[in-house]
Amino acid sequence: MRRSDDGGLTWQVDVALEQMLTCDGRIEVGRGEDADGQGDHYGGILNDMQFDPTDPGRRFAVGLAGAFTTADGTTWTRLLDTGALRGRPANCYHDPISNPADPALYVSFAGRSIVRITGFAPTGAGPTPAVPARFSDAPPEPRRTWVRTGDGQAGVAQARPDGRASVTFDDGRSAIVDADDLVPPDGTA
């Protein structure tokens, strides 16, 4: 596996992603997409990747070993393990729009169904723990604040680690806005 962080001018081996996709070398790197004889072309170690256009470090990968994410482009975390949830991940879709405060990754399984994964760490946060969370370990609700934009639109904002905020407006629309462009609902700074 190789990655480029400069638009393809240079490439380097992504050892961390390869380690995840091969389950620490238990799955052969040179494995072909039809190596297991299923005929569905999803036998390779990497079947799909998604990139967040607003966050260059956020990436997702799915393959025979599961689904993975990185918030910084180099440190990968497992989101789904096919040893625990049997299946052959085929494709993925990153949805940061439907709920900007809690984006989702949809993973399709060859010949089966789709799984929705949420709760992964936003950019700048530490990696998601490998130990499955229990209901008692649920994180507190993120802090949300009533705000008004410079053009007078009112809504609820949640701070992002990149100096922007995810805002859900009173009419139900959502947007990511520079935090400097927001004021308290009474208009005072």
N, C-alpha and C positions, 0 to 999 in steps of 0.2 A: 504494500500500500504506500502510495506517495501522496504528498500534499503540497500545495503551493499557497503561500501567504502573500504573494505579490502579483496576483493576476496571471500566473503561469510563466513568469520570467525565470524563476528558479523552482526546483522541486527537491524535496527531501523525503526520506523514508519516514512514515508515521508509525513508529514502533509501538506506541501506546494503542492506536487503533487496531493494528495488526494483532497485538496481544489479545485484545477483546474479541475480535472477530474469529480468532482461531482457538479461543478458550485456552490461552497460554500454551499454544502449540499442539493441542490435542486434535484439531481439525487441520488438515493439510492445506497450506497456502495455495499451491498450484492446482487445487481441486477444480474441475470443470463444472459448468452449470448443470450438466446431466450426469455427473459422476455416480449418482445413486440409482440411476435407471428409472426414475419416476416419469421422465419425459415432460416435466412442467417447467424446466429451465430455471429452477430456484434452488439448485444444489450448490451454488458457489458460496464462498464465504462472505461476499458483499453483493447484495441485490439492489439496493437503492440508497440514495443519500438525499438529504434536504438541507437547505441553507436558509438562514433567516436574513432577508435582504436589509433589514434595519439594524442588525446586530452581527457584524462580521465574524465574531468569535463563536456564535451559536451554530452548531451543526448537528445533524442526526444521521445515523447509519443503521441499516438493518441487513441482516444476513442470517445464515444458517444457525448461528449461536444466539441470536436475539436482536434486541434493539438497544442502541447506545446514543449518548449525547455528550457534547462538550460545550462548555460555556466560554472557554478561552482558546479553542482551536487545537489544544494539545493534550489536555487532561480529560480522558474519556471515562464515562460512568455508565454502568449497565442499567437500563430502564426495564428490560424484559429479558428473562432467561428462558430459552426454549427447553431447557431441562426441567423447568418447573411448569411452564405452560406449553405443552407439546404443540408443535406446528412448524410450518416452514414460512417464515416472514418473507413476503414477496415485495411489497411496496410500502412507502410511508408518506404521510402528508402532515406538515407542520401547520397548525392553525393558531397564529398569534392574534387574530382579529376578533373571533367570536367572543372571547373573554380575555382582554389584554392583561388583566390581573392574574390570570391562571391559564396560560396558553396550553394547547393540547397537541399531542402527537398521535395520529391515527396510523395503525399498523395493520395491513391486510395480510391474511394468511392464505397461501395457495389452496384453492379448493374449499375454503372454510368460511371465515368471517373476518370481521374487523374488530380491533381492540382500540379503545381510547385510553391514552395514558396522560395524566395530568400530575401536577405537584412537583415537577422537576425544578431544580434551583434556577433562578434567573441569573443572567450574566453578572459576575462580580461576587456571587455567593459561593460558598463552598460546595463541593460535589455532593450529590444526593447520597446518603448513607447506603451501603450495600445491604444492611440488615433491614428486612421488611418492617415497616412501621405497624404498630398496633393502634387501635382506635384511641387508646388512652394517651398515645404519643402525638396525637394530632397537633400541628402547630396552631397558635392563636390566629384568629382572623387578621389579615393585614389591615393596617391603619388606613382609613379613608377619610378625606377631608372635603367639605363643600368648598367649591371655588367658582370663580367667574373668569372667563377669558377676556382678552383685551377688546374683543368685539361684542362683549356682553352676554355670551352664552354661559348658562349655569350648569353645573354638574358636580359629580363626585370624583375626586382624584386619588390615585394611589401612587406614591413616589416610586421611581425606578432608580436603580443604582447608577445610571448614566446621566443624571441631571435632567431627565425628562420625567413626565408623569403620564400614566394611563388614565384618561378621563372618560367617564360615561356621562353623557349629557342628559338633561331632563327629557329629551325627546327619544332616548334610547340608543342614539348613535354613540360610537366609541372612537377615540382618537388618541394618539400619542403626541403630547404637546411639551414644548420646552417649559420647564418649571418656572423660569423667569417671566414667562408670559401669563402666569396665573396670579390672581389676587383673591383675597377672601371675598365671600359673597356680598359683603356690604361695600366693597370697592376700596377699602383702605389697604394700604400696603404694609 
